[in-house]
Amino acid sequence: MPVETCTHLPNLEDLKRATAYECVDCVKTGSSWLHLRTCQTCGETHCCDSSPNKHATKHYHATEHPVVSSAEPGENWLWCYADKVFYPYTL
């Protein structure tokens, strides 16, 4: 079985963390979220695809910023939308 590879993960210099536990777009519209993801290009935090508005995916399609990290406490993983690669990591 071939190993999944991502062309974007090697370009990450520092892991960006959520500065606040909120979806920037849900706050603007008064919506709610289930889980949060932080963009590793710009550092904005958006809601996941299990949330009603799926702002993290919308952010990827609007900006082509490919990699997000989980902003959930205790979750240490990255997801690349472009290459569809899940990457767990340890701190």
ZAMARGU-4260 file (C-alpha; in steps of 0.2 Angstrom, whole numbers, plus 5000, padded with zeros to 4 digits):
<rodrens>
0) 5000/5000/5000 | 5007/5017/4995 | 5011/5029/5009 | 5001/5045/5009 | 5011/5061/5005
5) 5008/5079/5006 | 5017/5092/4997 | 5012/5106/5009 | 5016/5099/5027 | 5035/5101/5024
10) 5033/5120/5021 | 5026/5122/5038 | 5038/5132/5049 | 5029/5134/5065 | 5012/5126/5071
15) 4999/5140/5072 | 4988/5139/5087 | 4970/5146/5090 | 4971/5163/5099 | 4953/5161/5105
20) 4942/5146/5106 | 4929/5152/5093 | 4925/5152/5074 | 4929/5169/5067 | 4915/5168/5055
25) 4902/5160/5067 | 4905/5175/5079 | 4901/5187/5065 | 4885/5179/5060 | 4879/5173/5078
30) 4881/5155/5073 | 4887/5140/5083 | 4900/5127/5080 | 4905/5109/5086 | 4924/5108/5083
35) 4937/5121/5078 | 4951/5120/5065 | 4966/5133/5064 | 4973/5137/5047 | 4991/5134/5046
40) 4994/5148/5033 | 4985/5163/5040 | 4981/5157/5058 | 4962/5160/5057 | 4951/5148/5067
45) 4935/5141/5059 | 4922/5128/5062 | 4924/5110/5056 | 4913/5100/5043 | 4902/5093/5058
50) 4897/5111/5062 | 4882/5119/5053 | 4892/5131/5042 | 4908/5122/5038 | 4918/5137/5038
55) 4935/5129/5038 | 4932/5120/5022 | 4924/5136/5015 | 4940/5145/5020 | 4951/5133/5011
60) 4940/5135/4995 | 4941/5154/4996 | 4959/5155/5000 | 4967/5139/4994 | 4976/5138/5012
65) 4978/5119/5012 | 4983/5114/5030 | 4973/5115/5046 | 4976/5109/5063 | 4963/5104/5076
70) 4960/5118/5088 | 4952/5105/5100 | 4961/5103/5117 | 4971/5086/5117 | 4970/5084/5098
75) 4986/5084/5089 | 4984/5082/5071 | 4985/5091/5054 | 4974/5089/5039 | 4979/5094/5021
80) 4963/5098/5011 | 4973/5099/4994 | 4981/5082/4996 | 4968/5074/5008 | 4981/5069/5020
85) 4978/5067/5039 | 4994/5069/5049 | 4995/5065/5068 | 5009/5072/5078 | 5016/5073/5096
90) 5021/5088/5105
</rodrens>
